[in-house]
């Protein structure tokens, strides 16, 4: 890692995603506020709930497709007889 005193604007221009805190090191950067931490935690919980809901819906859809395929196979066997 480049020492903090050797960082230039070119360093930050080359890495637009990186914040100055990540380039310098965590010891120089201020700690996030409690409000920001709470907001991020709430957002994280919301995303987890949404993911869980979508995962359940996907599992239900997959189960229904399997059952539909089995019903079609049964009806196809009955028509062959």
Beta strands, then each sheet from edge to edge (+ up, - down):
end
